[in-house]
Amino acid sequence: MDIGRDIGHADEHAERVWKELDQIIQRRHDQRVKANGHRPSEEIYEASVRHHAAQRERERRAEWAAYHRRQAERHRATLTDLVRFHEEAAAKLDMGGAA
C-alpha cells in the first residue's frame, strides 16, 4: 500500500470538491445577478433591513389604530351610559320640582 499515492488521491478529490463548490456558488451568483441585477451583499442586506423595518412599522400602526378604535367604542359605551344617567337624574329633579 502506497500511502503517498492515497494521500495524493485524497488531495485530488478534495480539489475537485472545492472546484465543484466554487462552480455551484458562481452559478447561483450568476442566477441572482440575472434575476435581480448586480448588487453587493451589503446593499441587499440593507434593503432587507429597510423592508423588515417598514413591515414592522405598518404592523405597529395597524395595532395602534385597532387599539384606538376599541378604546373609542369603550368610551362611547361608557359616555352614553353616563349621559343617560345625568339626563334621567335631571328629569327626576325637574319632575320633583314641578310637583
N, C-alpha and C positions, 0 to 999 in steps of 0.2 A: 504494500500500500504506500503510495507516494503522497505524503501529507502536503507537500508544497503544491502538487498538482490539484489536490482537493481544495486547498485554500484559494488557488488561482481561479478554479471554477466558481467558488463562492463569491469571490470578488467580481467576476464577470456577471454572475447572476444579480448581485446587488446593484451593479452598474446598470444592467438592463431594467431592473425595477425602478431605479431613480429616473431613468430616461422616460419610462412609461408614465410615471407620476408627473414629470415635467410636461409631457405631451397632454395629459388629461387636464392639468392646470391651464396650460396655454389654450387648449380647445375651449374650455369653459370661459376663460377670459375673453377670447375672440367672440364667443356667442353673446356674452354680456355686452361687449362693446357694440356688436352689431345690433342688438336689441335696444340698448339704452344710450348708445353713444359713449365716447370715451370720457370717463370721469374718474379722477383719483379717488381712492377708497376713503380718504378723509372727507371729501365733498359728499360722497354717498352717505357716510355716517352722519354728517351734519344735516343733510336733508332728511334722513330718517329721524333724527332727534327733533327737528323742527316739526315734522309730520306728527310725531307722537305727542309733542307738547300742544300742538294745535288741536289734536283729537281730544286730549285730556281737558283742555280749556273749554271745548264745546260740551263735553260731558258735565263739567262743573257748572257751566252756565245753565244747562238744561236742569240739573239738580236744584240749583238755586231758584230757577223760575218755578219749578214744581213746588218747592218749599213755600214760596210766596203765594202761589195760588191756594195751597192748602191753608196757609195762615189766613188769607183773606176770607176763605169760607168759614173758618172757625170764628173770626171776628164778626163776620156778617151774622152768624147764628147767635153769638153772644149779644151783640148790639141790638139785634132785632128783638130778642127776649127782654133786654134792658129797656128799650124804647116802649115796648108793650107794657111792662111793669109800671113805668112812670106815667104813661097815658091812663092806665087803669086807676092808679093812685090819684091822679089829678081828677079823673071823672068821679071817683068816690067822694073826693073833697068837694067838688062842685055840687054834687047831689046833696051832700050833707049840709052845705052852706045855703042851698036854696030851700031846704026843708024847714 
